[in-house]
Amino acid sequence: MPLAPLSPLRHRDFALVWSAALVSNVGSWMQTVAVGVLVTLHTGQARWTGLVAAAAFLPMGLLSPVGGAMADRHDRRRWLLLTTVGETVFAGILTALAATGNAGPVWVTLAVLGGGAMTAIGLPAYQALLPDLVGPDDLLGAISLSSAQWNLGRVIGPALAGIVIAVGSYTWAFGINAVSFGAVMIALLLVRFRPGARPREEGRLLARIVSGARAAAAEPGCRTAIIAIAVVAFLASPFIALVPAMAIKLFHHKASGTAVLVTAQGIGAVIGALALTPLAERLGRRRVLLADLALLPVLLVLYGLAPTLAVAAAALVAVGAAYIGVLAGLNTVVQLRAPEALRGRILSLYMLALGVIYPIGAIIQGAVADRIGLRTVVVGTAALLLAVLVAFYIGRPHLTESLDDPRRGRSTLDAVASRVA
């Protein structure tokens, strides 16, 4: 079944949103690479590289619960449209800063922080929309394709960023990102899906967030997935933020080197995302997820020890495949196990764990790398992740069962939904 990973694209509305998100993500990755290179060259410090990356992701942790509560309360399409307009505004501000020569690290970080805030309160609505865009049989494929789309942007965006910065300027890279959000707004205006009816939960915002947290804690699969992504976010994910520092400080390449490494990871991620559904159908979703969790730290060690840019890029292809397998696999657990009425809030807690702990890890690892070296940090944290995973598997083996087919835990889902309702 060679076309099985692409089957969700037969749904018109999903194809529209998926294509528009790809265009937008190409622009976003252009901006990410341009910002990382600009700040690293301006300051010469890995800690600033980690800080600006944290500014983009920290709001995801702090504000995604608000976005999740809003996504469960209001029309998800309209809410996503509104937050996309906000992202466009902050991308425009960053463009103006670069065009006027005021793109210092502080102002750039603040503009990235604002755009990250808009993404944080809109992303839960996007994630919660997926089951409304496709049938239940295509949900896993839709989640995998969404991961592939995001990482395909990682492949195309950095390559374009390197070209645009070389022949144009940082202003052009930022400006293209601002324009790219228009594709999402057009797609959202064209979709015709009819989301299923869900109960309208009354009460204050904080009370709705708390009810979502209680539901996530009560569902074993959701709880385990959120804990697992928190551990991965702290120990493994910061390698992404430190890519510009690796390219510049270790391999002595600037924008081109950063683009090569980011693109390599993106290629691996696309391969891994497209392979996820066929592998899950053949081997079982839980087995594939556990295999990716085991492989990720081993591959990160190989990346950290790479002697040249070419070897590092080859290692990052493999890292990208395993990393997206972990993220998409854990996200799928939450998507399939969260009750529909609580989906936005439970997904927001998953994003909270990733969004808060990843930037904290990036800042810490960046600061430590300035003292003891980038290679030591990458290899050391990867080894620590492997040790934690082994201890978790040996000490709590029964928890991995909650990551399996959600049909086996349907009674738990029903109990969670009825308790909150």
C-alpha positions as CSV (number, residue, x, y, z in Angstrom):
1,M,0.0,0.0,0.0
2,P,2.5,2.6,-1.1
3,L,0.0,5.5,-1.1
4,A,-1.5,4.6,2.4
5,P,0.4,7.5,4.1
6,L,-1.2,10.0,1.7
7,S,-4.8,8.7,2.0
8,P,-6.0,11.6,4.3
9,L,-5.4,14.0,1.5
10,R,-8.5,12.7,-0.3
11,H,-10.5,14.7,2.2
12,R,-10.9,18.2,0.5
13,D,-10.8,20.2,3.7
14,F,-7.8,18.4,5.2
15,A,-5.9,18.8,1.9
16,L,-6.7,22.6,1.9
17,V,-5.5,23.1,5.5
18,W,-2.5,20.8,5.0
19,S,-1.3,22.6,1.9
20,A,-1.8,26.1,3.4
21,A,0.0,25.0,6.6
22,L,2.9,23.8,4.4
23,V,3.3,27.2,2.8
24,S,3.2,28.9,6.1
25,N,5.7,26.5,7.7
26,V,8.1,27.1,4.9
27,G,8.0,30.8,5.8
28,S,8.3,30.1,9.5
29,W,11.4,27.9,9.0
30,M,12.9,30.6,6.9
31,Q,12.4,33.0,9.8
32,T,13.7,30.5,12.3
33,V,17.0,30.0,10.5
34,A,17.4,33.7,9.7
35,V,16.8,34.6,13.4
36,G,19.2,32.0,14.7
37,V,22.0,33.0,12.4
38,L,21.4,36.8,12.9
39,V,21.5,36.5,16.7
40,T,24.4,34.1,16.8
41,L,26.5,36.3,14.5
42,H,25.6,39.5,16.4
43,T,26.4,38.1,19.9
44,G,28.8,35.2,19.3
45,Q,27.2,33.4,22.2
46,A,25.3,30.0,22.2
47,R,23.2,31.2,25.1
48,W,21.6,33.8,22.9
49,T,21.0,31.2,20.3
50,G,19.1,29.1,22.9
51,L,17.3,32.2,24.3
52,V,15.8,33.3,21.0
53,A,14.7,29.7,20.3
54,A,13.2,29.7,23.8
55,A,11.3,32.9,23.0
56,A,9.5,31.1,20.2
57,F,8.6,28.0,22.2
58,L,8.2,29.2,25.8
59,P,4.7,30.8,25.1
60,M,3.5,27.4,23.9
61,G,3.9,26.1,27.4
62,L,2.7,29.2,29.2
63,L,-0.3,30.0,27.0
64,S,-1.4,26.8,25.3
65,P,-3.7,25.8,28.2
66,V,-5.5,29.1,27.5
67,G,-5.6,28.2,23.8
68,G,-6.9,24.8,24.6
69,A,-9.7,26.1,26.8
70,M,-10.7,28.6,24.0
71,A,-10.6,25.9,21.4
72,D,-13.0,23.8,23.4
73,R,-15.3,26.7,24.1
74,H,-15.5,28.6,20.7
75,D,-15.5,27.8,17.0
76,R,-12.1,26.3,16.4
77,R,-11.8,27.6,12.8
78,R,-12.6,31.2,13.7
79,W,-10.2,31.1,16.7
80,L,-7.4,29.7,14.5
81,L,-8.1,32.4,11.9
82,L,-7.8,35.2,14.6
83,T,-4.5,33.9,16.0
84,T,-3.1,33.6,12.5
85,V,-3.7,37.3,11.9
86,G,-1.8,37.9,15.2
87,E,1.1,35.8,13.9
88,T,1.2,37.9,10.7
89,V,1.4,41.1,12.7
90,F,4.4,40.0,14.7
91,A,6.2,38.7,11.6
92,G,5.6,42.1,10.0
93,I,7.1,43.8,13.1
94,L,10.2,41.6,12.7
95,T,10.4,42.5,9.1
96,A,10.2,46.2,9.9
97,L,13.0,45.9,12.5
98,A,15.3,44.3,10.0
99,A,14.5,46.8,7.3
100,T,15.2,49.8,9.6
101,G,18.4,48.4,11.0
102,N,17.0,47.9,14.5
103,A,17.2,44.1,14.6
104,G,19.2,43.8,17.8
105,P,19.0,40.6,19.8
106,V,16.7,42.0,22.4
107,W,14.1,43.4,19.9
108,V,14.3,40.3,17.7
109,T,13.7,38.1,20.8
110,L,10.7,40.2,21.8
111,A,9.2,40.0,18.3
112,V,9.7,36.3,18.2
113,L,8.2,36.0,21.7
114,G,5.0,37.8,20.4
115,G,4.7,35.6,17.4
116,G,5.2,32.5,19.6
117,A,2.4,33.7,21.9
118,M,0.0,33.8,18.9
119,T,1.1,30.3,17.8
120,A,0.6,29.0,21.4
121,I,-3.0,30.1,21.7
122,G,-3.9,28.9,18.2
123,L,-2.1,25.6,17.9
124,P,-4.5,23.6,20.2
125,A,-7.3,24.6,17.9
126,Y,-5.4,23.4,14.8
127,Q,-4.6,20.1,16.5
128,A,-8.2,19.6,17.7
129,L,-9.5,20.3,14.2
130,L,-7.8,17.3,12.7
131,P,-10.5,14.7,13.7
132,D,-13.1,17.1,12.2
133,L,-11.3,17.2,8.9
134,V,-10.9,13.4,8.3
135,G,-12.7,10.3,9.4
136,P,-11.5,8.3,12.4
137,D,-9.9,5.7,10.1
138,D,-7.6,8.4,8.7
139,L,-6.8,10.2,12.0
140,L,-3.4,8.5,12.5
141,G,-2.5,9.2,8.9
142,A,-3.6,12.8,9.3
143,I,-1.4,13.3,12.3
144,S,1.5,11.7,10.6
145,L,1.0,13.9,7.5
146,S,0.8,17.0,9.6
147,S,4.1,16.1,11.2
148,A,5.5,15.4,7.7
149,Q,4.2,18.8,6.4
150,W,5.8,20.6,9.3
151,N,9.1,19.0,8.6
152,L,8.8,19.3,4.9
153,G,8.7,23.0,5.7
154,R,11.9,22.4,7.7
155,V,13.5,21.0,4.5
156,I,12.4,23.7,2.1
157,G,12.5,26.7,4.4
158,P,16.1,26.6,5.5
159,A,17.3,26.0,1.9
160,L,15.3,29.1,0.8
161,A,16.5,31.1,3.8
162,G,20.1,30.4,2.9
163,I,19.5,31.6,-0.7
164,V,17.4,34.6,0.3
165,I,19.9,35.8,2.9
166,A,22.8,35.3,0.5
167,V,21.3,37.2,-2.4
168,G,19.0,39.5,-0.5
169,S,18.8,40.2,3.2
170,Y,17.3,39.1,6.5
171,T,14.4,41.5,5.7
172,W,13.4,39.4,2.8
173,A,13.4,36.2,4.8
174,F,11.2,37.8,7.5
175,G,8.9,39.4,5.0
176,I,8.3,36.2,3.1
177,N,7.2,34.6,6.4
178,A,4.7,37.4,7.1
179,V,3.1,36.9,3.6
180,S,3.0,33.1,4.0
181,F,0.4,33.3,6.7
182,G,-2.1,34.5,4.1
183,A,-2.3,30.9,2.7
184,V,-3.7,29.7,6.1
185,M,-6.2,32.4,6.3
186,I,-7.5,31.7,2.8
187,A,-7.7,27.9,3.5
188,L,-9.7,28.5,6.7
189,L,-12.2,30.6,4.8
190,L,-12.7,27.9,2.2
191,V,-13.2,24.8,4.4
192,R,-16.7,23.4,4.6
193,F,-16.4,20.8,7.3
194,R,-19.2,20.4,9.9
195,P,-17.6,19.6,13.2
196,G,-19.5,17.2,15.5
197,A,-21.6,18.7,18.2
198,R,-19.9,18.9,21.6
199,P,-21.2,20.1,24.9
200,R,-20.6,23.7,25.7
201,E,-18.9,23.8,29.1
202,E,-19.7,26.8,31.1
203,G,-17.6,28.3,33.9
204,R,-14.5,30.4,34.3
205,L,-11.4,30.0,32.1
206,L,-9.3,28.7,35.0
207,A,-11.9,26.2,36.0
208,R,-12.1,24.8,32.4
209,I,-8.3,24.5,32.3
210,V,-8.3,22.6,35.6
211,S,-11.0,20.2,34.4
212,G,-8.8,19.4,31.4
213,A,-5.8,18.8,33.6
214,R,-7.8,16.4,35.8
215,A,-9.0,14.6,32.7
216,A,-5.5,14.2,31.4
217,A,-4.3,12.9,34.8
218,A,-7.1,10.4,34.9
219,E,-6.4,8.9,31.4
220,P,-3.3,6.6,31.7
221,G,-2.3,7.0,28.0
222,C,-2.5,10.8,28.0
223,R,-0.7,11.0,31.4
224,T,2.2,8.8,30.3
225,A,2.5,10.6,26.9
226,I,2.7,14.0,28.6
227,I,5.4,12.8,31.1
228,A,7.4,11.2,28.3
229,I,7.4,14.3,26.1
230,A,8.5,16.4,29.1
231,V,11.6,14.2,29.6
232,V,12.4,14.2,25.9
233,A,11.9,18.0,25.7
234,F,14.4,18.7,28.4
235,L,17.1,16.3,27.5
236,A,16.8,15.8,23.7
237,S,14.9,18.6,22.1
238,P,17.4,21.4,22.8
239,F,19.7,20.0,20.1
240,I,17.4,21.8,17.7
241,A,18.0,25.2,19.3
242,L,21.7,24.7,19.3
243,V,22.0,23.8,15.6
244,P,23.2,27.3,14.6
245,A,25.8,27.2,17.3
246,M,27.0,23.8,16.2
247,A,27.3,25.0,12.6
248,I,29.1,28.2,13.4
249,K,31.3,27.4,16.4
250,L,32.2,23.7,15.6
251,F,32.1,23.5,11.8
252,H,32.8,27.2,11.0
253,H,29.9,27.7,8.7
254,K,27.3,30.5,8.9
255,A,23.9,30.6,7.3
256,S,24.8,27.9,4.8
257,G,25.9,25.4,7.5
258,T,22.9,26.1,9.6
259,A,20.6,25.5,6.6
260,V,22.4,22.2,5.8
261,L,21.9,20.9,9.3
262,V,18.3,22.0,9.7
263,T,17.5,20.7,6.3
264,A,19.1,17.4,7.1
265,Q,17.0,17.0,10.2
266,G,13.9,17.9,8.2
267,I,14.6,15.3,5.5
268,G,14.8,12.7,8.2
269,A,11.7,13.9,9.8
270,V,9.7,13.7,6.6
271,I,11.0,10.2,6.0
272,G,10.1,9.2,9.5
273,A,6.7,10.7,9.4
274,L,5.7,9.1,6.1
275,A,7.0,5.7,7.3
276,L,5.1,5.9,10.6
277,T,1.7,4.8,9.5
278,P,2.9,1.7,7.4
279,L,5.2,0.7,10.3
280,A,2.5,1.1,12.9
281,E,0.1,-1.0,10.8
282,R,2.7,-3.8,10.4
283,L,4.5,-3.8,13.8
284,G,2.0,-2.0,16.1
285,R,2.0,1.7,17.1
286,R,3.4,1.1,20.6
287,R,6.4,-0.9,19.3
288,V,7.3,1.7,16.8
289,L,7.1,4.5,19.4
290,L,9.2,2.6,21.9
291,A,11.8,1.8,19.2
292,D,12.0,5.5,18.3
293,L,12.4,6.4,22.0
294,A,15.3,3.9,22.3
295,L,17.0,5.0,19.0
296,L,16.8,8.8,19.6
297,P,19.6,9.1,22.3
298,V,21.9,6.7,20.5
299,L,21.6,8.8,17.3
300,L,22.1,12.0,19.2
301,V,25.4,10.7,20.5
302,L,26.5,10.0,16.9
303,Y,25.5,13.6,16.0
304,G,27.4,15.0,18.9
305,L,30.6,13.2,18.0
306,A,30.5,14.0,14.3
307,P,33.9,15.3,13.1
308,T,32.6,17.2,10.1
309,L,29.5,19.1,8.9
310,A,28.8,16.4,6.3
311,V,28.8,13.6,9.0
312,A,26.7,15.7,11.3
313,A,24.2,16.3,8.5
314,A,24.0,12.5,7.8
315,A,23.5,11.8,11.5
316,L,20.8,14.4,11.7
317,V,18.8,12.7,9.0
318,A,18.6,9.7,11.3
319,V,18.0,11.8,14.3
320,G,15.2,13.6,12.5
321,A,13.4,10.4,11.6
322,A,13.5,9.0,15.2
323,Y,12.6,12.4,16.8
324,I,9.5,12.9,14.7
325,G,8.6,9.3,15.4
326,V,8.6,10.1,19.1
327,L,6.7,13.4,18.7
328,A,4.1,12.1,16.3
329,G,3.7,8.8,18.3
330,L,3.1,10.5,21.6
331,N,0.8,13.1,20.0
332,T,-1.2,10.3,18.4
333,V,-1.7,8.7,21.9
334,V,-3.2,12.0,23.2
335,Q,-5.3,12.6,20.1
336,L,-6.8,9.1,20.1
337,R,-7.4,8.9,23.8
338,A,-8.6,12.4,24.7
339,P,-12.5,12.7,24.8
340,E,-13.7,15.0,22.0
341,A,-15.1,17.6,24.4
342,L,-11.8,17.8,26.2
343,R,-9.5,17.4,23.2
344,G,-8.2,20.9,23.0
345,R,-7.4,21.2,26.7
346,I,-5.6,17.9,26.9
347,L,-3.6,18.5,23.8
348,S,-2.7,21.9,25.2
349,L,-1.2,20.2,28.2
350,Y,0.9,18.0,25.9
351,M,2.1,21.2,24.2
352,L,2.6,22.9,27.6
353,A,5.1,20.1,28.6
354,L,6.9,20.5,25.3
355,G,6.7,24.3,25.1
356,V,7.9,25.1,28.7
357,I,10.5,22.4,29.2
358,Y,12.1,22.5,25.8
359,P,13.1,26.2,26.0
360,I,14.2,25.8,29.6
361,G,16.4,22.9,28.4
362,A,17.7,25.0,25.5
363,I,18.7,27.9,27.8
364,I,20.4,25.6,30.3
365,Q,22.2,23.5,27.6
366,G,23.3,26.7,25.8
367,A,24.7,28.2,28.9
368,V,26.5,25.0,29.9
369,A,27.8,24.6,26.3
370,D,29.5,27.9,26.6
371,R,31.5,26.6,29.6
372,I,32.2,22.9,28.8
373,G,31.6,22.7,25.0
374,L,28.8,21.8,22.7
375,R,29.9,18.2,22.0
376,T,30.0,17.4,25.7
377,V,26.5,18.8,26.2
378,V,24.9,17.0,23.3
379,V,26.5,13.6,24.1
380,G,26.0,13.9,27.9
381,T,22.3,14.8,27.7
382,A,21.7,12.0,25.2
383,A,23.4,9.5,27.5
384,L,21.3,10.7,30.4
385,L,18.1,10.4,28.3
386,L,18.9,6.8,27.5
387,A,19.5,6.1,31.2
388,V,16.2,7.6,32.2
389,L,14.3,5.6,29.5
390,V,15.9,2.4,30.6
391,A,15.2,3.1,34.2
392,F,11.6,4.0,33.3
393,Y,11.1,0.8,31.3
394,I,12.6,-1.5,33.9
395,G,10.9,0.2,36.9
396,R,7.5,1.0,35.4
397,P,7.0,-1.5,32.5
398,H,3.2,-1.5,32.9
399,L,2.9,2.2,32.0
400,T,4.1,1.5,28.4
401,E,0.9,-0.6,27.9
402,S,-1.2,2.6,28.2
403,L,0.5,3.8,24.9
404,D,-1.1,0.9,23.0
405,D,-4.3,0.8,21.0
406,P,-6.8,3.1,22.6
407,R,-9.7,0.8,21.9
408,R,-8.6,-1.3,24.8
409,G,-9.0,1.7,27.1
410,R,-12.4,3.0,25.8
411,S,-14.1,2.5,29.1
412,T,-11.5,4.8,30.7
413,L,-12.3,7.5,28.1
414,D,-16.0,7.2,28.7
415,A,-15.5,7.5,32.5
416,V,-13.3,10.6,32.1
417,A,-15.8,12.3,29.8
418,S,-18.7,11.6,32.0
419,R,-16.9,12.7,35.1
420,V,-16.0,16.1,33.6
421,A,-19.5,16.6,32.0
